[in-house]
Structure formats: C-alpha cells, structure tokens
Amino acid sequence: MLLVAAACEVALDLVAWQCVGVRSCAHRHSWLAFLARQASTGPGGHDTWWSLPGRRLALAALVPTALSVLLWYLSRRTWSAYESHRPLSHEPEPDTDGTALTRPGFWYGRRLVARLRAAHTAAALLTVAAAVAAPAVRFDHRPGGPAALDVLGLLLSAALVSWAATAVGVVCRRGRSENRLDQGLDRHLVRLLPLGALALLLLTVVYAGWARPGWRSTGRLPGDPAFGALMLAQGLLVVALAVVAGSLHRRSPDPGAGMRGLGGPAVALLACALGGVMSGGVAQRVADWLDGTGAVLPGPPVLLTWQASTIPPVLAVLLLLATRLGLGTARLARAERDRVRHEHPGEPEDPGRTRAIAHVRAMATLTDRAPLVIAVLTVTTLLLGAVALAGALATGKTPDGAARRTYDAVQAVAETSQALGSWLVGLGFVLFVTWGRHAYKDASARRTIGILWDVGTFWPRAAHPFAPPCYAERAVPDLTWRMATWTERTGGRLVLSGHSQGSVLAAAAAWQLPPSVCGRIALLTYGSPLERLYGRWFPAHFGPPALAALHRDVACWGNLYRSTDPIGGPVRVPDDTTPEVDHGPLRDPLAYGRTPAHPLPAPILGHSDYQADPVFARERARLLDRLRPELPGPRPEHTEHRADAG
C-alpha cells in the first residue's frame, strides 16, 4: 500500500492535480498541456473534456494501476516456476528440535503465496481507487452538493472499505499447514478478490469522471492523512512485533540471538523507514522538477517532505558509526600482528605480509558487529521518525514572540535538509544503476551481488508475495529427491558437501530427509554461516537445539572454517556424545613465506577455495570412513554432492 500510495502521490497529486491545475506549470511541460484548461477571453479559460479534475485523476491512475498489475504478473510468473516444485513426501517426525524446517510443507507455499498475491493485488488496486475517489467524494459531500452523487460516493466508499477488510482478513489467515503437503488452491478466492478490486476501481473511475460544475483542483489532493495513517499503522505493527519477539526471547533465552531476539522487529522498522524515506525523496524530487523555480505548487504532503529530510542525518550517523568501526578494526589489526608473528616461529619476518594477514583477520570480525550497526540504525530511525512526525504536525503553526526565532531557525535547517535529501535520493538511484552496470561487467562484483541475492531469497515468501522468489523452494526439493532416490537405488553412501550458503541448503535438505536416508549421509560444511549468521538471526530455526538435532540425524558431520573468513565460522554443536563437528581454524595463508611446496607467496583465501587446503581432502576421507561400514562403497563419480553458493 505504501509503494502504490507513493506512485499515486507522484502521478495523481503532483502531476494530475497540482501541476495541471496551474496553467503555467502545465504549459511548461508540453506533454501535460492537453490536460490543462485552455485559454480564452474569460478570466479562467474554458474546460476541455480532459481538463476536468476527475478525468485527469482517472487518466493518471493508469500509472499506479500498471505498477500493481506488473507486480501481480511477476509474482504469478515466479509462483508458477518456484512454488510449484513439490518436496519429497514423507511422514513428519515429532518436532523435538523446535525447527520448522523438518516439516513436509515448509518448502511448499503454493497455496499461501497465491492467497497473498490475490490479497495484496486487491489492496494495491483499492489504494488507487481510494486516491481517485477521495477528492470526488469530498466535493460531492459539501453542503448543497448533488444528492445522487453524494449517495453514490458514500456507497462506493463503503464498498471500498468492505473489500479492503476482506483483503486484510485473507492476509491475517494462514491458509495452509506446514505439517503436510497442502496441494489445494483457493481458486475462487484467488480470482474473485483482485477482480472485485479491479471492478471497484473501474466504478470509481466512472464516478470521478462525471462532470461536476465548479470543481477545480487547488492545493494538495485531499487525502494527505493517508500517509500519516500508513506510518502510524506500520509503527503499531512493529511495536506489536517487538512485544511478541521480546516475550518469546524471555520464555526461551538464547545468549547467541542477535539483539536479544529483536532483530526481526528492528529490520522491519528499517524496511518501513526505507520505504517512507524513498517515497518522500522521490515525491520531493518530482515536485522540484515540475515546479522549476516558480514555487507555485504546494508540493507533496508535509509528512513525506519531512521524511525526505531525514536522509542527511541518517548518513551522518552511518559515517560516525563507520568511523568507530574503522578505528576498532585498526586496533584489532595491530593486536593480530603479534599473533601472526607467534604462529610462524623461526621464519624471517615480513612486516608487509604480517600486516596483510592481520588486516584480513580484523576485517573478518566486522560481520560480528552487525547487531551494533542495526541497533544504532534502529534507534536513529525511531528518533528521526518522531522528529519528522512532530515537524509535520508543527508545520503551519507559527508561534509568536521569542519562540518565532527558534521556529524560523529550525524551519531553515529542515528546508535545507529536505532539499539535500531529495537530491541524495537521485544520487542513490544513479549509484544503484552504476553498481548494476559494474556487476554486469565485473565477475567479482557480480559474485558479491549473487551472494547477497542468495541470502536474501533463501526463506519462502510466506509473508509477502511481491518479494523475490525463494530459490530454496526449488533447490531443497531437488536436492532431497536426488539424495533419496540415489541412496534407495544404489544402497550407497554419500557426502553432502556445502560451501557458504550451500551449507545452509545442505542442512535444510538434510532436515527434509526421512531417517532411513539421513543415516546414510555425511555432512561436510566449510565457510558455513550456519551458526555465525543464521543461528544468531534465526535462532528458532538454526539455534543450538536445531543444530544438535541435525548432528544426531546425519551419520557424521565435519565443519571447516578460517579466522580470515568474514562469513563462515564454527557451528558449535552442543553435543558431547559424538566427535566434535568443528575441525578448528584452518591455516590461512597456507604458507607465510616462500617454501619448496609454495615457491610463490601463498594467497590469503578468506572465504573462497577451501578445496585448495589439504585438510579438506583429509576431512572428506575421514567422513567416508566413519559412514557405516556395512554400506557398499560409493562409486568415484558419485562420492560427493556439492551445494555451493554460486
């Protein structure tokens, strides 16, 4: 709703209502001239068919409607390609480890995503309809207005509210069970909900396009409180989410959980704030472009303008935080130099080599500072959100006396920040395009973006159908089917090898296997974020109990990591009944100086190329030896199945 409302603000309010309503603005932009009133001998000109405010709004509504339809199309297309892959069917095991990844229906959200797509599409179309209907209903409801149109507007408003309540009800209902493969589809609901919203939008367009003598577009488009209501609703939902998350953490405290279990609400708040800031920045930038230097347009709603003004303070806080982290990393790098020297006794010291190794190790620890960064950004967002709301409420209330000078000073600072914020949004868009172009040409940048994309699209889109599709809903079923059918057909054994995000996929696939198959599999992970990232931010799914249960289910498990790796780390399985999972930090680089085995300086590998370490081959052979001896040995070409992040 916020995304579509921002598109409505730009297309309906700034362009069709404000700019076209002012003849100088409309004629400055020739592509809008046909919507403006034409000049005549009269004082205000004469109306044409398209110059009526309702018809202008109806035409401008094509932009947010097209955006809604595009999102629906992309969601449905990816839904057919990803959510349609049926996982391996087996009887669910008792949920003893507390993770939902063992449930048969966890990776099969076909029904749920279809329901959510219908509900969110309906909400988007209803948002457009409300933006078109609000000014017409307000004009018809004035004293002395036409009674027929007034009644029609009230009935249409009631229909919009009722259909919106239906969409909210569909979102609130879960609509599926993860304890079984739910292959049903709510076909009538999926079809009728968006079609009903589209029908109401068409009725709204016809209603708003009716000729109304004396109706002129002045000021801002009625409906400014809509953004305030959205901001308030988002804030209340985040607070409720924080209360629930805090309660869950107090019931079962996990010392390794990020931000004491409040990571989810914090990220939700930052996401809402990013949406608001981007909406405000785009609206302010478009208003400046339409208005030029004439200052004849009222501009976007006051709340959006104040939200755009928060961009410079946020960047200033990020700069201070980056400075602090940089100083801390430099101190840690100096301390690491002594450790590097003691790890290579008897070898001639190379100060440059020592500094490089220490620097990489210190930089690798920045991943563990992520909770601090998110906590600081969350607090900053809360404070700036309160300032923006207070500033929006105080705008227009000019005090008298001594308070006037303070008010003027604050207003001047706010206006400067608002102007700078709108330009920074444009700069951010340019940087985003530049980064994408760079990734297209540079393999390393493309791999970095690919890793971020893999991490961001791992979880099923069980919360929002317009999110990027979850590739794990294809990868996990494919992997489980492959392992189950191969072991059943050959009676053999295998090592499931996972690097980085591939280790998360390997764990998710192993959780989906029946015990008869899982007992034939050895798990080899390296550069794995299972405990360091996923265990910290998703403790309900990858916490110590879940990893301990996975360790008991598979035949054996080995984990390799380096102290120079910014992503991978030990898994720290809390189970003393079997040999340890973690091998210990691997040596990186493999040689400090030149040796007969390494005549050239060995590179610092960090997160990559674990197979180059001789320990990798030894660990894989050890896992194969630990598999049940009564099983036949694997054929050479089927010894190992790899799940990588690439």
Secondary structure, DSSP 8 states (H G I E B T S, - for coil): -HHHHHHHIIIIIIIIIIITTSHHHHHHSGGGGGGS-B--SSSS-B--TTTSHHHHHHHHTHHHHHHHHHHHHHHHHHIIIIIT------------S--GGGSTTTT--HHHHHHHHHHHHHHHHHHHHHHHHHHHHHHHTSTT--HHHHHHHHHHHHHHHHHHHHHHHHHHS----TTS------HHHHHHHHHHHHHHHHHHHHHHTS--TT----SS-S-THHHHHHHHHHHHHHHHHHHHHHHHHHHS--TTSGGGGTHHHHHHHHHHHHHHHHHHHHHHHHHHHHHTTS--S--S-HHHHHHHTTHHHHHHHHHHHHHHHHHHHHHHHHHHHHHHHHHSTTS---HHHHHHHHHHHHHHGGGGGHHHHHHHHHHHHHHHHHHHHHHHHHTT----THHHHHHHHHHHHHHHHHHHHHHHHHHHHHHHHHHHHHHHH-HHHHHHHHHHHHHHT-S--SS-TTS---THHHHHHHHHHHHHHHHHHH---EEEEEETHHHHHHHHHHHTS-HHHHTTEEEEEES--IIIIIHHH-HHHHSHHHHHHHHHHSSEEEEEEETT-SS---------SS--SEEEEE-SSS-SS--SS-SS-----TTS-GGGSHHHHHHHHHHHHHS-TTS----GGGSEEEE---
